[in-house]
Amino acid sequence: MTPMEAVVATDRKLAAVLTYLRTALGNNASAVTPEEAKALRDKWQDIKVPVTRAKLEELEEASRK
């Protein structure tokens, strides 16, 4: 199995994976662009451990302030 780091090594590859996840289950979401993938990668670059839903909500709330 390919390591996840190789799958999402570039912003283009990460965008493709995120787009697949957003549309695979019949969702009608738009495609993720490489620029959006880069923004997400930059936002989360310092997080090196698994993140709980509660932590995601906390971080999202903090980003709105």
C-alpha positions, 0 to 999 in steps of 0.5 A, a space after each residue: 500500500 502506498 504511504 499517505 504522504 506519497 498520495 498527498 505529496 503535492 497540492 494537486 494530489 491533495 486536491 484530487 483526494 479531497 475532491 474524491 472524498 467530497 463527491 464519492 458518496 453522492 454529495 454534490 460538492 464542488 471540486 477542491 482546487 490546488 490553491 484550496 488544498 495549499 491553504 488547508 495544508 498551510 493552515 494545518 501544517 503544525 498539527 502532527 497528531 490525530 485531531 478530535 471533532 471537539 478540537 476541530 470545532 475549537 479551531 474553527 471557532 477560533 478562526 472565526 474571531 
